[in-house]
């Protein structure tokens, strides 16, 4: 796949991190790097541009030199709002881009072939959306989205429909299954310790 055919990637960094005591969870340190660094290391080779979704003061992410887009729908409606904000950014800055790859900022072990396998799943199924699955669980936030869904997504959010899986299923969803738990995410201090242990074993 040519570089320009790759999707735009958004790292969703706008969560409230209540179980970690608040603050920016992607800025927590893991094995000498932030969780955000780990996520970006995985998605950069799989995308031709990257953008962060975060609310509040964007200068706290200045060190990464990436565009930061805030939710365009008020009230912190969740990750779908971040996906919408990134779609709007992609439409404005990279109008040739057809797909958006979305990943959370607290998931350090993302597969290095994530984008390719999501793309293969949605092509085979003929759907505009594909998401990841592992160990019997679907991970709808980790997905590939046709950017032209932005208007439908905005209408859904403004209508109070905030569930990622519900929106994806309503518009045509394929699943790409992965072995093991590459989508382990850090929600608690214990999770962070587990991630450290995983890296030490590797």
C-alpha positions as CSV (number, residue, x, y, z in Angstrom):
1,X,0.0,0.0,0.0
2,X,1.4,3.4,-1.0
3,X,2.1,5.9,1.8
4,X,-0.7,8.2,0.7
5,X,-3.2,5.4,0.6
6,X,-2.7,4.8,4.3
7,X,-5.3,6.2,6.7
8,X,-5.0,9.2,9.0
9,X,-4.6,8.0,12.6
10,X,-6.1,9.6,15.6
11,X,-4.9,8.8,19.1
12,X,-7.8,9.4,21.5
13,X,-6.3,11.1,24.5
14,X,-9.4,12.9,25.8
15,X,-10.6,10.5,28.5
16,X,-11.1,11.7,32.1
17,X,-8.9,8.9,33.7
18,X,-11.1,8.7,36.8
19,X,-9.7,5.3,37.8
20,X,-6.1,6.7,37.6
21,X,-7.0,9.6,39.8
22,X,-7.6,12.1,37.0
23,X,-5.2,13.8,34.7
24,X,-3.9,12.7,31.3
25,X,-3.5,8.9,31.3
26,X,-1.6,8.9,28.0
27,X,1.1,10.9,29.7
28,X,1.8,8.2,32.3
29,X,5.3,6.6,32.0
30,X,5.8,3.0,31.0
31,X,9.3,1.6,30.5
32,X,10.8,5.1,30.0
33,X,8.2,6.3,27.5
34,X,4.7,7.7,27.9
35,X,1.8,5.6,27.0
36,X,1.2,8.1,24.2
37,X,4.7,7.4,22.8
38,X,4.0,3.7,22.8
39,X,0.7,4.2,20.9
40,X,2.3,6.5,18.4
41,X,5.2,4.2,17.8
42,X,2.7,1.6,16.7
43,X,0.5,3.7,14.5
44,X,3.0,6.0,12.8
45,X,4.1,3.3,10.3
46,X,0.5,2.4,9.6
47,X,-0.7,5.9,8.7
48,X,0.3,8.9,6.6
49,X,-0.6,11.5,9.2
50,X,-1.4,11.5,12.9
51,X,-3.6,13.7,15.1
52,X,-4.4,13.8,18.8
53,X,-7.9,14.2,20.2
54,X,-7.8,15.9,23.6
55,X,-9.8,18.5,25.4
56,X,-8.4,21.3,27.5
57,X,-5.1,23.1,27.0
58,X,-3.5,21.6,23.9
59,X,0.0,22.9,24.8
60,X,0.5,20.0,27.2
61,X,1.0,17.9,24.1
62,X,3.3,20.4,22.4
63,X,6.4,18.2,22.8
64,X,4.9,15.7,20.2
65,X,4.6,18.3,17.5
66,X,1.2,16.9,16.4
67,X,-2.1,18.7,15.7
68,X,-4.5,18.5,18.7
69,X,-8.2,18.6,18.0
70,X,-10.8,19.0,20.7
71,X,-14.3,17.5,20.7
72,X,-16.7,19.5,18.5
73,X,-19.7,18.2,20.4
74,X,-20.1,19.5,23.9
75,X,-20.5,17.6,27.1
76,X,-17.6,15.0,26.8
77,X,-19.8,12.5,25.0
78,X,-17.0,9.9,24.8
79,X,-14.7,8.5,22.1
80,X,-17.2,8.9,19.2
81,X,-16.7,12.7,19.6
82,X,-13.0,12.3,19.3
83,X,-13.4,10.2,16.2
84,X,-15.7,12.9,14.7
85,X,-13.2,15.6,15.5
86,X,-10.5,13.7,13.8
87,X,-12.7,13.0,10.8
88,X,-13.4,16.7,10.4
89,X,-9.6,17.4,10.7
90,X,-8.9,14.8,8.1
91,X,-11.5,16.3,5.7
92,X,-9.9,19.7,6.1
93,X,-6.2,18.9,6.1
94,X,-6.1,15.6,4.0
95,X,-9.2,15.7,1.8
96,X,-7.8,12.8,-0.3
97,X,-7.9,10.5,2.8
98,X,-10.7,7.9,2.8
99,X,-10.2,6.3,6.1
100,X,-9.4,7.1,9.7
101,X,-7.7,4.7,12.1
102,X,-8.7,5.3,15.7
103,X,-6.8,4.0,18.7
104,X,-6.9,4.9,22.4
105,X,-3.9,6.6,24.0
106,X,-3.7,4.0,26.9
107,X,-3.1,0.9,24.8
108,X,0.6,0.3,24.5
109,X,0.8,-3.0,22.7
110,X,-1.2,-2.3,19.5
111,X,-0.5,-4.7,16.6
112,X,1.9,-3.4,14.0
113,X,-0.4,-4.8,11.3
114,X,-3.6,-3.4,12.8
115,X,-4.5,-1.1,10.0
116,X,-3.8,-3.6,7.3
117,X,-5.9,-6.3,8.9
118,X,-8.8,-3.9,9.6
119,X,-8.7,-2.8,6.0
120,X,-8.7,-6.4,4.8
121,X,-11.7,-7.2,7.1
122,X,-13.8,-4.2,5.9
123,X,-12.9,-5.0,2.2
124,X,-14.0,-8.6,2.6
125,X,-17.2,-7.7,4.3
126,X,-17.9,-4.6,2.1
127,X,-18.5,-2.4,5.1
128,X,-17.4,1.2,5.8
129,X,-16.2,0.3,9.3
130,X,-14.0,-2.4,10.8
131,X,-13.0,-2.8,14.4
132,X,-10.7,-5.1,16.3
133,X,-11.6,-8.1,18.4
134,X,-9.7,-10.5,20.6
135,X,-10.4,-13.1,23.3
136,X,-14.1,-13.0,22.6
137,X,-14.3,-9.2,23.0
138,X,-14.9,-6.5,20.4
139,X,-13.0,-3.3,20.7
140,X,-15.0,-0.7,18.7
141,X,-12.8,2.2,19.6
142,X,-9.9,0.5,17.8
143,X,-11.2,0.8,14.3
144,X,-11.0,1.9,10.7
145,X,-13.7,4.4,9.7
146,X,-14.7,5.8,6.3
147,X,-14.3,9.6,6.7
148,X,-17.5,10.3,4.8
149,X,-19.5,9.0,7.8
150,X,-18.7,12.3,9.6
151,X,-22.1,13.9,8.9
152,X,-24.0,10.8,10.1
153,X,-21.8,10.5,13.1
154,X,-22.3,14.2,14.1
155,X,-26.1,13.8,13.7
156,X,-26.0,10.7,16.0
157,X,-24.0,12.5,18.6
158,X,-26.1,15.5,18.6
159,X,-29.1,13.2,18.9
160,X,-27.7,11.8,22.1
161,X,-26.4,8.5,20.7
162,X,-22.9,8.1,22.2
163,X,-22.2,4.3,22.0
164,X,-19.4,3.5,19.6
165,X,-20.5,0.0,19.0
166,X,-24.1,1.0,18.3
167,X,-23.1,3.5,15.7
168,X,-20.7,1.2,14.0
169,X,-23.2,-1.7,13.9
170,X,-25.9,0.6,12.4
171,X,-23.6,1.7,9.5
172,X,-22.0,-1.7,8.7
173,X,-19.2,-3.2,10.8
174,X,-16.6,-5.9,10.1
175,X,-14.4,-7.4,12.8
176,X,-10.8,-8.3,12.5
177,X,-9.8,-11.0,15.1
178,X,-6.4,-11.0,16.8
179,X,-4.8,-13.7,18.9
180,X,-4.0,-12.9,22.6
181,X,-4.6,-9.5,24.2
182,X,-2.8,-6.9,22.1
183,X,-5.4,-4.4,23.1
184,X,-4.6,-4.5,26.8
185,X,-5.3,-1.0,28.1
186,X,-4.1,0.8,31.2
187,X,-7.1,1.9,33.4
188,X,-5.6,1.5,36.9
189,X,-2.3,1.6,38.7
190,X,-2.4,-2.2,38.8
191,X,-2.8,-2.3,35.0
192,X,0.3,0.0,34.6
193,X,2.3,-2.5,36.8
194,X,1.0,-5.4,34.6
195,X,2.2,-3.5,31.5
196,X,5.6,-3.0,33.0
197,X,5.8,-6.8,33.7
198,X,4.8,-7.6,30.1
199,X,7.6,-5.4,28.7
200,X,10.1,-6.9,31.1
201,X,9.2,-10.4,29.8
202,X,9.5,-9.3,26.2
